[in-house]
Amino acid sequence: MKERFDFGKVSPGAFHALLGLEKYLNGCGLEKPLLHLIRLRASQINGCEL
């Protein structure tokens, strides 16, 4: 299996920005199932494997 790279080491600024976004989304009031569906669809669009 191909090893994933460490985002925190490659680009710490971008990694912390993504963590901030994640923190905001978890506290913004959207329902958890909706957030899950949004993440799932984004992964599909990006061709990611879950």
CORKA-V864534 format. One line per field, one symbol per residue. ss: DSSP state (@ for helix, = for strand, . for the rest). phi: phi as a letter, one per 30 degrees, with the letter a starting at -180 (. if undefined). A space follows every 10 residues. Layout:
# CORKA-V864534
ss=???
phi=???
This chain:
# CORKA-V864534
ss=......@@@@ .@@@@@@@@@ @@@@@@@... .@@@@@@@@@ @@@@@@....
phi=.dddddeddd bedddddddd ddddddcdjd dedddddddd ddddddidcc
